[in-house]
């Protein structure tokens, strides 16, 4: 066989072996989707376990070994998703509270009356925070923020500052319409004050005296906005 034909035959055999090897390494689409789903499940299991562990022990005393045990994974698996305990805590904040932040920011784009704004915020707080485990994340920040300023800074940047900005826009519009005082529009924190009281009360005193959070927040808003006041 001439040398050129031998060379062509050799190249053909290499191409064939290469194509066979490639076909063995290509993962079926269904298998890839299943792997992604399992990865997402493990990540969520770690976040849930982290919330349990942080809530039980506090940020400083919580150990990644115990988080892994709660999640049913090896400790090394945590490092596939999170750099360290601090980044795990930060992602817990982001995953739990960013959807709420987005909802409030979307409200800032709407032209809501002061009364409608108050009712919407009360319903959102009770339904999406107080009646869920999101309140545990906020309680953790209240308890741990002073001792861990980096976590407090992260929480302020990712959550509080964005909520305050959105609510301030809404309150400023309401003040311009004469629905509330201009002083109130300067301090959106006042609107959220009873929510923080409710979270603290729930953690410490709920077993002694259950609190009707929705009714308390409505009473607070009535005082602020003078709703129900006799002319």
C-alpha positions as CSV (number, residue, x, y, z in Angstrom):
1,X,0.0,0.0,0.0
2,X,1.5,3.4,-0.9
3,X,2.6,5.5,2.1
4,X,-0.2,8.1,1.5
5,X,-2.9,5.4,1.6
6,X,-1.4,4.0,4.8
7,X,-1.4,7.5,6.4
8,X,-5.0,8.1,5.4
9,X,-6.1,4.7,6.8
10,X,-4.3,5.5,10.1
11,X,-6.0,8.9,10.3
12,X,-9.4,7.2,9.7
13,X,-8.8,4.7,12.5
14,X,-7.8,7.6,14.9
15,X,-11.0,9.5,14.0
16,X,-13.1,6.5,14.6
17,X,-11.6,5.8,18.0
18,X,-12.0,9.5,18.9
19,X,-15.6,9.5,17.9
20,X,-16.3,6.3,20.0
21,X,-14.6,7.8,23.0
22,X,-16.5,11.1,22.7
23,X,-19.8,9.2,22.4
24,X,-18.9,7.4,25.7
25,X,-18.3,10.8,27.5
26,X,-21.4,12.6,26.3
27,X,-24.0,12.6,29.0
28,X,-27.7,12.2,28.1
29,X,-29.7,15.3,28.6
30,X,-32.0,13.6,31.1
31,X,-29.0,12.5,33.2
32,X,-27.6,16.1,33.2
33,X,-31.0,17.4,34.4
34,X,-31.1,14.9,37.1
35,X,-27.6,15.8,38.4
36,X,-28.6,19.5,38.5
37,X,-31.7,18.7,40.4
38,X,-29.8,16.6,42.9
39,X,-27.2,19.4,43.3
40,X,-30.0,21.9,43.9
41,X,-31.6,19.6,46.5
42,X,-28.2,19.2,48.3
43,X,-27.7,23.0,48.3
44,X,-31.2,23.6,49.7
45,X,-30.7,20.9,52.4
46,X,-27.5,22.6,53.5
47,X,-29.2,26.0,53.7
48,X,-32.1,24.5,55.7
49,X,-29.7,22.7,58.1
50,X,-27.6,25.9,58.5
51,X,-30.7,27.8,59.5
52,X,-31.5,25.1,62.1
53,X,-28.0,25.1,63.4
54,X,-27.6,28.9,63.5
55,X,-31.0,29.2,65.2
56,X,-30.1,26.6,67.8
57,X,-26.5,27.7,68.6
58,X,-25.9,31.1,67.2
59,X,-23.5,32.0,64.5
60,X,-20.3,31.7,66.5
61,X,-21.0,28.4,68.1
62,X,-22.5,26.7,65.0
63,X,-20.1,24.3,63.3
64,X,-20.1,23.2,59.7
65,X,-19.6,19.6,60.9
66,X,-23.0,19.8,62.6
67,X,-24.6,21.6,59.6
68,X,-23.3,18.7,57.4
69,X,-24.8,16.1,59.8
70,X,-28.2,17.8,59.8
71,X,-28.1,18.0,56.0
72,X,-27.1,14.4,55.6
73,X,-23.9,15.2,53.6
74,X,-20.2,15.1,54.1
75,X,-18.6,18.2,55.5
76,X,-16.5,18.5,52.3
77,X,-19.7,18.7,50.3
78,X,-20.5,22.1,51.9
79,X,-17.3,23.6,50.5
80,X,-18.5,22.7,47.0
81,X,-21.3,25.3,47.4
82,X,-20.0,27.7,50.1
83,X,-16.5,29.1,50.8
84,X,-16.9,29.2,54.6
85,X,-19.4,29.6,57.4
86,X,-19.8,33.3,56.8
87,X,-20.5,32.9,53.1
88,X,-23.1,30.2,54.1
89,X,-24.8,32.6,56.4
90,X,-24.8,35.4,53.8
91,X,-26.3,33.1,51.2
92,X,-29.0,32.1,53.8
93,X,-29.9,35.8,54.1
94,X,-29.9,36.2,50.3
95,X,-31.9,33.1,49.5
96,X,-34.5,33.7,52.2
97,X,-35.1,37.4,52.0
98,X,-34.2,38.6,48.5
99,X,-37.7,37.6,47.1
100,X,-39.3,39.8,49.8
101,X,-37.0,42.7,48.9
102,X,-37.9,42.3,45.2
103,X,-41.6,42.4,46.0
104,X,-41.2,45.6,48.1
105,X,-39.1,47.2,45.4
106,X,-41.8,46.3,42.8
107,X,-44.3,48.1,45.1
108,X,-42.1,51.2,44.8
109,X,-42.9,51.3,41.1
110,X,-46.7,51.4,41.8
111,X,-48.7,54.5,42.8
112,X,-50.2,53.2,46.0
113,X,-52.2,55.3,48.5
114,X,-50.9,55.4,52.0
115,X,-53.7,53.2,53.2
116,X,-53.2,50.6,50.5
117,X,-49.4,50.7,51.1
118,X,-49.9,50.0,54.8
119,X,-52.3,47.2,54.2
120,X,-50.1,45.6,51.6
121,X,-47.0,45.8,53.9
122,X,-48.9,44.3,56.8
123,X,-50.2,41.4,54.8
124,X,-46.7,40.8,53.2
125,X,-45.0,40.8,56.6
126,X,-47.5,38.5,58.3
127,X,-47.8,36.0,55.4
128,X,-44.3,35.9,54.0
129,X,-42.1,36.6,57.1
130,X,-43.8,36.2,60.4
131,X,-45.6,32.9,59.5
132,X,-42.5,31.5,57.8
133,X,-38.9,30.7,58.9
134,X,-37.8,34.0,57.4
135,X,-38.5,35.5,60.9
136,X,-35.7,33.2,62.2
137,X,-33.2,34.8,59.9
138,X,-34.2,38.3,61.0
139,X,-34.1,37.2,64.7
140,X,-30.6,35.9,64.1
141,X,-29.5,39.2,62.7
142,X,-30.9,41.0,65.7
143,X,-29.0,38.7,68.0
144,X,-25.7,38.4,66.1
145,X,-25.4,41.6,64.1
146,X,-23.6,43.6,66.8
147,X,-20.9,40.9,67.4
148,X,-20.4,40.3,63.7
149,X,-20.3,43.6,61.9
150,X,-19.5,42.1,58.5
151,X,-22.7,40.1,58.6
152,X,-24.7,43.2,59.7
153,X,-23.1,45.2,56.8
154,X,-24.1,42.5,54.4
155,X,-27.6,42.4,55.7
156,X,-28.0,46.2,55.5
157,X,-26.6,46.3,52.0
158,X,-28.6,43.3,50.6
159,X,-31.9,43.8,52.5
160,X,-32.5,46.8,54.7
161,X,-31.1,49.6,52.5
162,X,-33.1,48.4,49.5
163,X,-36.4,48.1,51.5
164,X,-35.9,51.5,53.1
165,X,-35.3,53.1,49.8
166,X,-38.4,51.6,48.2
167,X,-40.7,52.4,51.2
168,X,-39.3,56.0,51.4
169,X,-40.3,56.6,47.7
170,X,-43.8,55.4,48.5
171,X,-44.1,57.5,51.7
172,X,-42.8,60.6,49.9
173,X,-45.5,60.3,47.3
174,X,-48.1,59.8,50.0
175,X,-46.8,62.9,51.8
176,X,-47.0,64.9,48.6
177,X,-50.7,63.9,48.3
178,X,-51.3,65.1,51.9
179,X,-52.1,61.5,53.1
180,X,-49.3,61.4,55.7
181,X,-47.0,63.9,57.4
182,X,-43.7,64.8,55.7
183,X,-41.9,63.8,59.0
184,X,-43.2,60.2,58.7
185,X,-41.9,60.0,55.1
186,X,-38.4,60.7,56.3
187,X,-38.4,57.6,58.6
188,X,-39.6,54.4,56.9
189,X,-38.1,52.5,59.8
190,X,-41.2,53.6,61.8
191,X,-43.4,51.5,59.6
192,X,-41.4,48.4,60.3
193,X,-41.0,48.9,64.0
194,X,-44.0,46.7,65.1
195,X,-42.7,43.9,62.9
196,X,-39.4,43.8,64.8
197,X,-41.3,43.9,68.1
198,X,-43.4,41.0,66.9
199,X,-40.3,38.9,66.0
200,X,-38.6,39.6,69.3
201,X,-41.8,38.9,71.2
202,X,-42.3,35.6,69.3
203,X,-38.9,34.4,70.3
204,X,-39.1,35.3,74.0
205,X,-42.6,35.6,75.2
206,X,-45.0,34.0,72.8
207,X,-45.6,31.0,75.1
208,X,-46.7,33.3,77.9
209,X,-48.9,35.7,75.9
210,X,-49.6,35.1,72.2
211,X,-49.5,38.2,70.1
212,X,-52.0,39.1,67.3
213,X,-49.4,40.5,65.0
214,X,-51.7,41.6,62.3
215,X,-54.0,43.5,64.7
216,X,-51.1,45.2,66.4
217,X,-49.6,46.4,63.1
218,X,-53.0,47.7,62.0
219,X,-53.4,49.6,65.2
220,X,-49.9,51.0,64.7
221,X,-50.7,52.2,61.2
222,X,-54.0,53.7,62.3
223,X,-52.0,55.8,64.8
224,X,-49.5,56.9,62.2
225,X,-51.9,57.7,59.5
226,X,-54.7,58.9,61.7
227,X,-57.1,56.3,60.2
228,X,-60.3,56.0,62.1
229,X,-59.7,59.3,64.0
230,X,-62.9,61.2,64.6
231,X,-63.1,64.5,62.6
